[in-house]
Amino acid sequence: MSDRISALISAFGVFAAALLFLGSVTQYRSGASPLWVAAGCTILLVSGYVLVRDVRRLRRRPH
């Protein structure tokens, strides 16, 4: 059960990271530093990796 909860939290993390990335791109278009886009992209990639790791762990274990 805890693996399912972990995967669900990771999915919400990817959603939040995607919103952060979109916000950073919007701010960059308005003149903000490109480092915000790099940071948003990094956070999105890391949260996507965590989601993939959690889903693989969820599939590996028998129910």
N, CA, C and O atoms as a GROMACS GRO file, in nm:
protein
  252
    1MET      N    1   0.081  -0.120   0.000
    1MET     CA    2   0.000   0.000   0.000
    1MET      C    3   0.086   0.126   0.000
    1MET      O    4   0.052   0.225  -0.065
    2SER      N    5   0.197   0.122   0.074
    2SER     CA    6   0.282   0.241   0.081
    2SER      C    7   0.348   0.271  -0.054
    2SER      O    8   0.376   0.387  -0.084
    3ASP      N    9   0.373   0.166  -0.136
    3ASP     CA   10   0.430   0.191  -0.269
    3ASP      C   11   0.330   0.265  -0.358
    3ASP      O   12   0.370   0.350  -0.438
    4ARG      N   13   0.203   0.233  -0.343
    4ARG     CA   14   0.100   0.304  -0.422
    4ARG      C   15   0.091   0.450  -0.380
    4ARG      O   16   0.076   0.538  -0.464
    5ILE      N   17   0.098   0.473  -0.251
    5ILE     CA   18   0.093   0.611  -0.202
    5ILE      C   19   0.215   0.689  -0.249
    5ILE      O   20   0.204   0.805  -0.288
    6SER      N   21   0.331   0.625  -0.246
    6SER     CA   22   0.453   0.689  -0.293
    6SER      C   23   0.444   0.725  -0.441
    6SER      O   24   0.488   0.832  -0.482
    7ALA      N   25   0.388   0.636  -0.522
    7ALA     CA   26   0.372   0.663  -0.665
    7ALA      C   27   0.273   0.777  -0.687
    7ALA      O   28   0.292   0.859  -0.777
    8LEU      N   29   0.167   0.782  -0.606
    8LEU     CA   30   0.070   0.890  -0.620
    8LEU      C   31   0.131   1.024  -0.583
    8LEU      O   32   0.107   1.125  -0.650
    9ILE      N   33   0.210   1.027  -0.477
    9ILE     CA   34   0.277   1.150  -0.437
    9ILE      C   35   0.376   1.193  -0.545
    9ILE      O   36   0.390   1.312  -0.573
   10SER      N   37   0.445   1.098  -0.606
   10SER     CA   38   0.538   1.130  -0.714
   10SER      C   39   0.465   1.186  -0.835
   10SER      O   40   0.517   1.276  -0.902
   11ALA      N   41   0.347   1.135  -0.864
   11ALA     CA   42   0.269   1.188  -0.976
   11ALA      C   43   0.229   1.333  -0.950
   11ALA      O   44   0.235   1.417  -1.040
   12PHE      N   45   0.188   1.363  -0.827
   12PHE     CA   46   0.157   1.502  -0.794
   12PHE      C   47   0.283   1.589  -0.799
   12PHE      O   48   0.276   1.707  -0.833
   13GLY      N   49   0.398   1.530  -0.766
   13GLY     CA   50   0.523   1.604  -0.776
   13GLY      C   51   0.557   1.640  -0.920
   13GLY      O   52   0.606   1.750  -0.946
   14VAL      N   53   0.531   1.549  -1.012
   14VAL     CA   54   0.555   1.579  -1.153
   14VAL      C   55   0.461   1.689  -1.200
   14VAL      O   56   0.500   1.777  -1.276
   15PHE      N   57   0.336   1.684  -1.154
   15PHE     CA   58   0.240   1.789  -1.190
   15PHE      C   59   0.287   1.925  -1.139
   15PHE      O   60   0.284   2.024  -1.212
   16ALA      N   61   0.330   1.930  -1.013
   16ALA     CA   62   0.378   2.057  -0.955
   16ALA      C   63   0.505   2.105  -1.026
   16ALA      O   64   0.521   2.225  -1.048
   17ALA      N   65   0.593   2.013  -1.060
   17ALA     CA   66   0.716   2.050  -1.130
   17ALA      C   67   0.685   2.104  -1.270
   17ALA      O   68   0.751   2.196  -1.317
   18ALA      N   69   0.586   2.045  -1.336
   18ALA     CA   70   0.547   2.094  -1.469
   18ALA      C   71   0.490   2.235  -1.460
   18ALA      O   72   0.518   2.320  -1.546
   19LEU      N   73   0.412   2.261  -1.357
   19LEU     CA   74   0.359   2.397  -1.338
   19LEU      C   75   0.472   2.496  -1.309
   19LEU      O   76   0.471   2.608  -1.359
   20LEU      N   77   0.569   2.454  -1.230
   20LEU     CA   78   0.685   2.539  -1.202
   20LEU      C   79   0.764   2.566  -1.329
   20LEU      O   80   0.808   2.679  -1.352
   21PHE      N   81   0.782   2.465  -1.410
   21PHE     CA   82   0.855   2.483  -1.536
   21PHE      C   83   0.781   2.578  -1.629
   21PHE      O   84   0.842   2.666  -1.690
   22LEU      N   85   0.650   2.560  -1.641
   22LEU     CA   86   0.573   2.651  -1.726
   22LEU      C   87   0.578   2.794  -1.674
   22LEU      O   88   0.586   2.889  -1.752
   23GLY      N   89   0.573   2.809  -1.544
   23GLY     CA   90   0.585   2.943  -1.485
   23GLY      C   91   0.722   3.004  -1.512
   23GLY      O   92   0.732   3.124  -1.537
   24SER      N   93   0.826   2.923  -1.506
   24SER     CA   94   0.960   2.976  -1.531
   24SER      C   95   0.977   3.017  -1.677
   24SER      O   96   1.044   3.116  -1.706
   25VAL      N   97   0.917   2.942  -1.768
   25VAL     CA   98   0.923   2.980  -1.909
   25VAL      C   99   0.848   3.111  -1.932
   25VAL      O  100   0.894   3.198  -2.006
   26THR      N  101   0.735   3.125  -1.867
   26THR     CA  102   0.658   3.250  -1.879
   26THR      C  103   0.738   3.368  -1.824
   26THR      O  104   0.742   3.475  -1.885
   27GLN      N  105   0.802   3.349  -1.710
   27GLN     CA  106   0.883   3.456  -1.652
   27GLN      C  107   1.004   3.488  -1.741
   27GLN      O  108   1.042   3.605  -1.754
   28TYR      N  109   1.063   3.387  -1.800
   28TYR     CA  110   1.176   3.410  -1.890
   28TYR      C  111   1.134   3.492  -2.010
   28TYR      O  112   1.207   3.580  -2.056
   29ARG      N  113   1.016   3.465  -2.062
   29ARG     CA  114   0.966   3.543  -2.176
   29ARG      C  115   0.940   3.688  -2.138
   29ARG      O  116   0.942   3.776  -2.224
   30SER      N  117   0.914   3.712  -2.006
   30SER     CA  118   0.893   3.850  -1.964
   30SER      C  119   1.023   3.919  -1.921
   30SER      O  120   1.020   4.034  -1.879
   31GLY      N  121   1.135   3.850  -1.933
   31GLY     CA  122   1.263   3.914  -1.907
   31GLY      C  123   1.339   3.862  -1.786
   31GLY      O  124   1.441   3.921  -1.750
   32ALA      N  125   1.296   3.756  -1.725
   32ALA     CA  126   1.367   3.702  -1.608
   32ALA      C  127   1.491   3.624  -1.654
   32ALA      O  128   1.513   3.603  -1.773
   33SER      N  129   1.569   3.583  -1.559
   33SER     CA  130   1.693   3.511  -1.586
   33SER      C  131   1.665   3.373  -1.646
   33SER      O  132   1.569   3.306  -1.607
   34PRO      N  133   1.749   3.330  -1.741
   34PRO     CA  134   1.732   3.195  -1.796
   34PRO      C  135   1.765   3.084  -1.696
   34PRO      O  136   1.736   2.968  -1.721
   35LEU      N  137   1.825   3.119  -1.584
   35LEU     CA  138   1.854   3.019  -1.482
   35LEU      C  139   1.725   2.961  -1.424
   35LEU      O  140   1.723   2.847  -1.378
   36TRP      N  141   1.618   3.040  -1.424
   36TRP     CA  142   1.490   2.988  -1.376
   36TRP      C  143   1.440   2.874  -1.464
   36TRP      O  144   1.385   2.776  -1.415
   37VAL      N  145   1.459   2.888  -1.594
   37VAL     CA  146   1.418   2.782  -1.687
   37VAL      C  147   1.503   2.657  -1.664
   37VAL      O  148   1.452   2.546  -1.665
   38ALA      N  149   1.633   2.676  -1.644
   38ALA     CA  150   1.721   2.563  -1.619
   38ALA      C  151   1.683   2.493  -1.489
   38ALA      O  152   1.682   2.370  -1.482
   39ALA      N  153   1.653   2.571  -1.387
   39ALA     CA  154   1.613   2.512  -1.259
   39ALA      C  155   1.480   2.439  -1.272
   39ALA      O  156   1.465   2.328  -1.220
   40GLY      N  157   1.385   2.498  -1.341
   40GLY     CA  158   1.255   2.434  -1.362
   40GLY      C  159   1.268   2.304  -1.441
   40GLY      O  160   1.202   2.205  -1.411
   41CYS      N  161   1.353   2.305  -1.541
   41CYS     CA  162   1.375   2.184  -1.621
   41CYS      C  163   1.441   2.075  -1.537
   41CYS      O  164   1.403   1.958  -1.546
   42THR      N  165   1.538   2.113  -1.456
   42THR     CA  166   1.606   2.016  -1.371
   42THR      C  167   1.509   1.953  -1.272
   42THR      O  168   1.509   1.831  -1.253
   43ILE      N  169   1.426   2.035  -1.210
   43ILE     CA  170   1.328   1.983  -1.114
   43ILE      C  171   1.228   1.891  -1.183
   43ILE      O  172   1.191   1.788  -1.128
   44LEU      N  173   1.186   1.926  -1.303
   44LEU     CA  174   1.093   1.842  -1.378
   44LEU      C  175   1.156   1.708  -1.414
   44LEU      O  176   1.092   1.604  -1.402
   45LEU      N  177   1.281   1.709  -1.457
   45LEU     CA  178   1.348   1.584  -1.491
   45LEU      C  179   1.367   1.494  -1.369
   45LEU      O  180   1.348   1.373  -1.377
   46VAL      N  181   1.405   1.552  -1.257
   46VAL     CA  182   1.426   1.473  -1.136
   46VAL      C  183   1.294   1.414  -1.087
   46VAL      O  184   1.289   1.298  -1.047
   47SER      N  185   1.188   1.493  -1.088
   47SER     CA  186   1.060   1.441  -1.042
   47SER      C  187   1.006   1.334  -1.137
   47SER      O  188   0.941   1.240  -1.093
   48GLY      N  189   1.033   1.347  -1.266
   48GLY     CA  190   0.996   1.243  -1.362
   48GLY      C  191   1.073   1.114  -1.337
   48GLY      O  192   1.016   1.005  -1.346
   49TYR      N  193   1.202   1.126  -1.305
   49TYR     CA  194   1.282   1.009  -1.272
   49TYR      C  195   1.227   0.939  -1.147
   49TYR      O  196   1.219   0.816  -1.143
   50VAL      N  197   1.191   1.016  -1.046
   50VAL     CA  198   1.137   0.958  -0.923
   50VAL      C  199   1.005   0.886  -0.951
   50VAL      O  200   0.980   0.779  -0.895
   51LEU      N  201   0.921   0.943  -1.037
   51LEU     CA  202   0.795   0.877  -1.071
   51LEU      C  203   0.820   0.745  -1.143
   51LEU      O  204   0.756   0.645  -1.112
   52VAL      N  205   0.912   0.744  -1.238
   52VAL     CA  206   0.944   0.620  -1.310
   52VAL      C  207   0.998   0.516  -1.214
   52VAL      O  208   0.963   0.398  -1.223
   53ARG      N  209   1.084   0.557  -1.121
   53ARG     CA  210   1.139   0.463  -1.022
   53ARG      C  211   1.028   0.405  -0.935
   53ARG      O  212   1.028   0.285  -0.907
   54ASP      N  213   0.935   0.489  -0.892
   54ASP     CA  214   0.824   0.440  -0.808
   54ASP      C  215   0.732   0.346  -0.883
   54ASP      O  216   0.685   0.247  -0.827
   55VAL      N  217   0.704   0.376  -1.009
   55VAL     CA  218   0.616   0.290  -1.089
   55VAL      C  219   0.683   0.155  -1.115
   55VAL      O  220   0.617   0.051  -1.110
   56ARG      N  221   0.812   0.157  -1.142
   56ARG     CA  222   0.883   0.030  -1.162
   56ARG      C  223   0.881  -0.053  -1.034
   56ARG      O  224   0.863  -0.175  -1.040
   57ARG      N  225   0.899   0.012  -0.922
   57ARG     CA  226   0.894  -0.061  -0.794
   57ARG      C  227   0.755  -0.117  -0.769
   57ARG      O  228   0.740  -0.226  -0.715
   58LEU      N  229   0.654  -0.043  -0.808
   58LEU     CA  230   0.515  -0.087  -0.790
   58LEU      C  231   0.484  -0.208  -0.878
   58LEU      O  232   0.414  -0.300  -0.835
   59ARG      N  233   0.536  -0.210  -1.000
   59ARG     CA  234   0.512  -0.322  -1.090
   59ARG      C  235   0.590  -0.446  -1.052
   59ARG      O  236   0.545  -0.558  -1.078
   60ARG      N  237   0.704  -0.428  -0.990
   60ARG     CA  238   0.790  -0.540  -0.955
   60ARG      C  239   0.734  -0.624  -0.842
   60ARG      O  240   0.751  -0.746  -0.840
   61ARG      N  241   0.666  -0.561  -0.748
   61ARG     CA  242   0.617  -0.633  -0.631
   61ARG      C  243   0.484  -0.701  -0.660
   61ARG      O  244   0.394  -0.640  -0.718
   62PRO      N  245   0.471  -0.827  -0.620
   62PRO     CA  246   0.339  -0.893  -0.636
   62PRO      C  247   0.238  -0.839  -0.537
   62PRO      O  248   0.274  -0.795  -0.428
   63HIS      N  249   0.112  -0.842  -0.576
   63HIS     CA  250   0.006  -0.787  -0.488
   63HIS      C  251  -0.043  -0.888  -0.391
   63HIS      O  252  -0.131  -0.859  -0.311
   0.00000   0.00000   0.00000
